[in-house]
Amino acid sequence: MAKDEGFEWNLKARELEAKGDIDKAILFYERALQANFDGNGPYDRLSILYRKRKQYKDEIRVLTHAIYVFETFVSDERSDKYPKLERFKVRLQKVKDLENV
């Protein structure tokens, strides 16, 4: 998949979410995820949306994928790589704790 597709799907998802069409927004954020989009937007939004719905397994899947993408595809030269990776890891641990409650 082209990198641009992930970017476009993320933009479409943001538009849909802003209009209140959360279910469709989730579908487009998931497409961005499948494209290994290297921005944090779809991962952040999906994890928030899934947390609100108490869909912890989906949130864990999304955050695990975000960590994979940032460790595998994001250049070490990017100044935001490590702060975002750390944020994903912290959030992943929190949702794992919630799931085990």
C-alpha positions as CSV (number, residue, x, y, z in Angstrom):
1,M,0.0,0.0,0.0
2,A,1.2,3.5,-0.7
3,K,2.2,5.7,2.1
4,D,-0.1,8.4,0.8
5,E,-3.1,6.1,1.1
6,G,-2.6,6.0,4.9
7,F,-2.4,9.8,5.0
8,E,-5.6,10.2,2.9
9,W,-7.5,7.6,5.0
10,N,-6.5,9.4,8.2
11,L,-7.8,12.7,6.8
12,K,-11.0,11.1,5.7
13,A,-11.4,9.5,9.2
14,R,-10.9,12.9,10.8
15,E,-13.6,14.5,8.6
16,L,-16.0,11.7,9.5
17,E,-15.3,11.9,13.2
18,A,-15.8,15.7,13.1
19,K,-19.2,15.1,11.6
20,G,-20.1,12.6,14.3
21,D,-19.9,9.5,12.1
22,I,-17.7,7.5,14.5
23,D,-18.4,4.1,13.1
24,K,-17.2,5.1,9.6
25,A,-14.3,7.1,11.0
26,I,-13.1,3.9,12.8
27,L,-13.2,2.1,9.4
28,F,-11.0,4.7,7.8
29,Y,-8.6,4.9,10.8
30,E,-8.3,1.1,10.6
31,R,-7.4,1.5,6.9
32,A,-4.6,3.9,7.8
33,L,-3.4,1.4,10.4
34,Q,-3.4,-1.4,7.7
35,A,-1.3,0.9,5.5
36,N,1.3,1.2,8.4
37,F,0.8,5.0,8.4
38,D,3.7,6.5,10.2
39,G,1.8,9.3,11.9
40,N,0.4,9.0,15.3
41,G,-3.1,10.3,14.5
42,P,-5.0,7.1,13.6
43,Y,-3.4,5.2,16.5
44,D,-4.2,7.9,19.0
45,R,-7.8,8.3,17.8
46,L,-8.6,4.6,17.6
47,S,-7.2,3.9,21.0
48,I,-9.3,6.7,22.4
49,L,-12.5,5.6,20.6
50,Y,-12.0,2.0,21.6
51,R,-11.3,3.0,25.2
52,K,-14.6,4.9,25.3
53,R,-16.4,1.8,24.0
54,K,-14.5,-0.4,26.5
55,Q,-13.2,-2.4,23.5
56,Y,-9.9,-3.1,25.3
57,K,-8.8,-5.9,23.0
58,D,-9.1,-3.6,20.0
59,E,-7.2,-0.9,21.8
60,I,-4.4,-3.3,22.7
61,R,-4.3,-4.4,19.0
62,V,-4.0,-0.8,17.8
63,L,-1.4,0.2,20.3
64,T,0.7,-2.9,19.7
65,H,0.6,-2.1,15.9
66,A,1.5,1.5,16.6
67,I,4.6,0.4,18.5
68,Y,5.5,-2.0,15.7
69,V,5.1,0.8,13.1
70,F,7.1,3.3,15.0
71,E,9.9,0.8,15.8
72,T,10.0,-0.6,12.3
73,F,9.2,2.2,9.8
74,V,9.8,5.6,11.5
75,S,13.3,6.9,11.1
76,D,15.5,7.4,14.2
77,E,16.1,10.9,12.8
78,R,12.5,11.9,13.5
79,S,12.5,13.9,16.8
80,D,9.0,12.7,17.8
81,K,9.7,9.0,17.4
82,Y,10.8,8.1,20.9
83,P,8.4,10.3,22.8
84,K,5.5,8.8,20.8
85,L,6.8,5.3,21.2
86,E,6.9,5.8,25.0
87,R,3.4,7.3,25.1
88,F,2.1,4.2,23.1
89,K,3.8,1.9,25.5
90,V,2.5,3.6,28.6
91,R,-1.0,3.6,27.2
92,L,-0.7,0.0,26.3
93,Q,0.2,-1.0,29.8
94,K,-2.7,1.0,31.2
95,V,-5.2,-0.7,28.9
96,K,-3.8,-4.1,29.8
97,D,-4.3,-3.2,33.4
98,L,-7.9,-2.2,32.7
99,E,-8.6,-5.4,30.8
100,N,-7.4,-7.5,33.8
101,V,-9.7,-5.7,36.3
